[in-house]
């Protein structure tokens, strides 16, 4: 593979594009092709080669929209457009698969729901943040708790999870996201703490207190003190318990 890198870097832009489209790289496995393209993108490539590389990643069904996002504001419109299309296709595919699973879970017998969830999370390496968010709207508590447990162990962008809390989600999703970040002992929770302190839902605030208990007590003590004076009695009691 090292020899392949050397030959690629020694080509002009037109030859590099041809190599990515139909060269010997296509003889390798999908995973190897993706790894190669992601590596060469780190080098100084021409805009035409970079756009072709992003297009090839999309064709290989590489769905990490966070990887593509860094190219959205590239000075060359062909690169930016290639990134936009890759993100759009990735987002559409993820949303549709998650919504189909939500529909399946709600329609199937209760004793079959957990096996569906386990099957979904068994391929954890390919699951991204927005892909499982619709699942947090499932009203079956046992199923939703299993989703929260599984998501707490995935390799996810915690900053994106925190951002999702303040993006118009229902109280059920807000609560679940707080629980996931709390389980992960993520300090990213503090980036949205002000919004959560003002959340009108008691369940969300109770989840917040539980999450704060998993973080550095010196950093969260003042927030627990404020919550111990909350207008909601159950929140006050739970916060005082946490402080005690």
GULUM-951119 format. One record per residue (C-alpha): residue in three letters; x, y, z. Coordinates in steps of 0.1 Angstrom, whole numbers, m for minus. Layout:
ATOM residuo  east north    up
ATOM     ala     X     Y     Z
...
***
This chain:
ATOM residuo  east north    up
ATOM     unk     0     0     0
ATOM     unk    29    24     7
ATOM     unk    40    20   m30
ATOM     unk     4    29   m40
ATOM     unk     6    62   m20
ATOM     unk    39    71   m36
ATOM     unk    26    65   m71
ATOM     unk    m6    85   m64
ATOM     unk    13   115   m50
ATOM     unk    35   114   m81
ATOM     unk     6   118  m105
ATOM     unk    m8   150  m119
ATOM     unk   m44   159  m110
ATOM     unk   m60   143  m141
ATOM     unk   m42   110  m135
ATOM     unk   m52   111   m98
ATOM     unk   m89   115  m106
ATOM     unk   m87    87  m131
ATOM     unk   m69    66  m105
ATOM     unk   m97    72   m80
ATOM     unk  m124    64  m105
ATOM     unk  m111    34  m124
ATOM     unk   m75    27  m114
ATOM     unk   m61    m3   m96
ATOM     unk   m75    11   m63
ATOM     unk  m108    m5   m74
ATOM     unk   m92   m39   m70
ATOM     unk   m90   m34   m32
ATOM     unk  m118   m40    m7
ATOM     unk  m143   m13     0
ATOM     unk  m128    m7    35
ATOM     unk   m93    m4    20
ATOM     unk  m104    20    m7
ATOM     unk  m121    42    19
ATOM     unk   m90    42    41
ATOM     unk   m68    51    12
ATOM     unk   m90    80     1
ATOM     unk   m93    94    36
ATOM     unk   m56    93    40
ATOM     unk   m47   110     7
ATOM     unk   m73   137    14
ATOM     unk   m51   149    43
ATOM     unk   m24   159    18
ATOM     unk   m23   190    m4
ATOM     unk   m45   179   m33
ATOM     unk   m59   200   m62
ATOM     unk   m96   210   m58
ATOM     unk  m105   188   m87
ATOM     unk   m89   158   m71
ATOM     unk  m104   166   m37
ATOM     unk  m139   168   m52
ATOM     unk  m134   135   m70
ATOM     unk  m122   119   m38
ATOM     unk  m153   131   m19
ATOM     unk  m175   118   m47
ATOM     unk  m158    84   m47
ATOM     unk  m163    82    m9
ATOM     unk  m200    89   m14
ATOM     unk  m202    62   m41
ATOM     unk  m185    38   m17
ATOM     unk  m214    46     7
ATOM     unk  m191    62    33
ATOM     unk  m217    79    56
ATOM     unk  m197    99    81
ATOM     unk  m213   133    76
ATOM     unk  m189   148   102
ATOM     unk  m160   139    80
ATOM     unk  m176   156    50
ATOM     unk  m186   187    70
ATOM     unk  m151   201    71
ATOM     unk  m153   206    33
ATOM     unk  m186   225    32
ATOM     unk  m170   259    31
ATOM     unk  m142   251     8
ATOM     unk  m132   280   m16
ATOM     unk  m138   258   m46
ATOM     unk  m176   252   m52
ATOM     unk  m170   218   m67
ATOM     unk  m155   205   m34
ATOM     unk  m183   222   m13
ATOM     unk  m210   207   m35
ATOM     unk  m195   172   m34
ATOM     unk  m195   175     4
ATOM     unk  m231   188     5
ATOM     unk  m243   159   m17
ATOM     unk  m225   133     4
ATOM     unk  m240   148    36
ATOM     unk  m275   149    21
ATOM     unk  m275   113     9
ATOM     unk  m261   102    43
ATOM     unk  m287   121    62
ATOM     unk  m316   108    41
ATOM     unk  m305    72    44
ATOM     unk  m300    74    81
ATOM     unk  m333    91    88
ATOM     unk  m353    67    66
ATOM     unk  m337    36    82
ATOM     unk  m343    49   117
ATOM     unk  m379    58   110
ATOM     unk  m386    24    95
ATOM     unk  m372     8   127
ATOM     unk  m395    30   148
ATOM     unk  m425    19   128
ATOM     unk  m414   m17   130
ATOM     unk  m410   m16   168
ATOM     unk  m444     1   173
ATOM     unk  m462   m25   151
ATOM     unk  m445   m57   162
ATOM     unk  m455   m77   194
ATOM     unk  m438   m64   226
ATOM     unk  m418   m96   231
ATOM     unk  m401   m91   197
ATOM     unk  m391   m54   201
ATOM     unk  m359   m60   221
ATOM     unk  m345   m83   194
ATOM     unk  m351   m56   168
ATOM     unk  m332   m31   189
ATOM     unk  m303   m55   196
ATOM     unk  m301   m63   158
ATOM     unk  m300   m25   150
ATOM     unk  m271   m18   175
ATOM     unk  m252   m50   167
ATOM     unk  m235   m30   138
ATOM     unk  m225    m2   162
ATOM     unk  m195     9   141
ATOM     unk  m218    23   115
ATOM     unk  m243    41   137
ATOM     unk  m241    79   138
ATOM     unk  m258   104   161
ATOM     unk  m288   114   140
ATOM     unk  m294    78   130
ATOM     unk  m307    67   164
ATOM     unk  m323    99   176
ATOM     unk  m358    90   162
ATOM     unk  m356    58   182
ATOM     unk  m357    79   214
ATOM     unk  m393    87   206
ATOM     unk  m404    51   211
ATOM     unk  m429    51   240
ATOM     unk  m420    16   252
ATOM     unk  m399    24   283
ATOM     unk  m381    m9   284
ATOM     unk  m371    m5   247
ATOM     unk  m361    31   251
ATOM     unk  m339    23   282
ATOM     unk  m321    m4   261
ATOM     unk  m315    22   234
ATOM     unk  m301    46   259
ATOM     unk  m279    19   274
ATOM     unk  m266     9   239
ATOM     unk  m261    45   227
ATOM     unk  m241    52   259
ATOM     unk  m215    28   248
ATOM     unk  m211    38   211
ATOM     unk  m183    59   196
ATOM     unk  m203    91   191
ATOM     unk  m197   128   188
ATOM     unk  m207   140   223
ATOM     unk  m208   177   212
ATOM     unk  m234   167   186
ATOM     unk  m254   149   212
ATOM     unk  m254   180   234
ATOM     unk  m263   202   205
ATOM     unk  m293   180   197
ATOM     unk  m308   186   232
ATOM     unk  m314   223   222
ATOM     unk  m326   217   187
ATOM     unk  m364   215   192
ATOM     unk  m365   179   204
ATOM     unk  m394   165   225
ATOM     unk  m390   161   262
ATOM     unk  m386   124   258
ATOM     unk  m356   129   235
ATOM     unk  m341   156   256
ATOM     unk  m343   134   287
ATOM     unk  m328   105   269
ATOM     unk  m299   126   255
ATOM     unk  m292   139   290
ATOM     unk  m291   103   303
ATOM     unk  m268    92   275
ATOM     unk  m243   121   282
ATOM     unk  m246   114   319
ATOM     unk  m238    77   315
ATOM     unk  m208    87   295
ATOM     unk  m197   112   322
ATOM     unk  m194   137   294
ATOM     unk  m185   173   303
ATOM     unk  m202   183   270
ATOM     unk  m233   184   290
ATOM     unk  m221   217   305
ATOM     unk  m222   233   271
ATOM     unk  m261   232   273
ATOM     unk  m265   234   311
ATOM     unk  m281   268   310
ATOM     unk  m309   257   287
ATOM     unk  m314   225   308
ATOM     unk  m316   245   340
ATOM     unk  m346   263   324
ATOM     unk  m362   232   309
ATOM     unk  m400   232   318
ATOM     unk  m402   194   320
ATOM     unk  m397   177   354
ATOM     unk  m384   144   338
ATOM     unk  m357   163   320
ATOM     unk  m346   181   351
ATOM     unk  m346   149   372
ATOM     unk  m324   132   345
ATOM     unk  m301   163   346
ATOM     unk  m296   159   383
ATOM     unk  m287   123   379
ATOM     unk  m263   131   351
ATOM     unk  m247   158   372
ATOM     unk  m240   133   399
ATOM     unk  m217   115   375
ATOM     unk  m196   146   369
ATOM     unk  m170   165   390
ATOM     unk  m189   176   421
ATOM     unk  m169   208   425
ATOM     unk  m179   219   389
ATOM     unk  m216   210   393
ATOM     unk  m223   219   429
ATOM     unk  m236   254   421
ATOM     unk  m261   240   396
ATOM     unk  m273   214   421
ATOM     unk  m278   242   446
ATOM     unk  m299   261   422
ATOM     unk  m319   230   414
ATOM     unk  m325   225   451
ATOM     unk  m345   258   450
ATOM     unk  m364   248   419
ATOM     unk  m402   256   417
ATOM     unk  m409   219   411
ATOM     unk  m410   200   444
ATOM     unk  m397   167   430
ATOM     unk  m367   185   414
ATOM     unk  m360   202   447
ATOM     unk  m361   169   466
ATOM     unk  m339   151   441
ATOM     unk  m313   179   440
ATOM     unk  m311   180   478
ATOM     unk  m306   143   478
ATOM     unk  m278   147   453
ATOM     unk  m262   174   475
ATOM     unk  m265   153   506
***
